[in-house]
């Protein structure tokens, strides 16, 4: 997953993934032009379907706020991804 590219940048290695029910959220940090980091996440369905694991959400950048460190951006990315899982907001599977 680390080889995914968004907006011409390669996201850093994912923070430890968070499992929530049938889904797993991977948090990433994408460098912003000012030297800070945008949070980004991928959501996978890891159980509950016959062809698991399967991507439920492709790499999604959260561009409302940047963070000073990769770690903070990754933690915020996981938080946003978890919210999306919990509300079942536009999950692909």
C-alpha positions, 0 to 999 in steps of 0.5 A: 500500500505504501506505493500508492500515489496521490497528487504526485506524492507517495504517502509515508508508511502507514501507522499501525492499522486499526480494526473496527468490526469488519474493516481495517483503517490504515493511516498515512501522512502525505507531505503538504507544500509547506512542510507539514502533512495531510492525513490520508487513509485507506479502508479495507473490508477484512471479513464478512464478505467472501472475497475479503480483504477488499478495498472499501475506500481507496486512498483518501486525503483529508485536506481540512487541516495539516499537521506538523508531524507524520505521526499526528497526521497518521493518527488523525487519518485513522480517526477520520477513517474510523468515523467513516466506518462507524457511519458507513459513509460511502464504503465500497463493500 
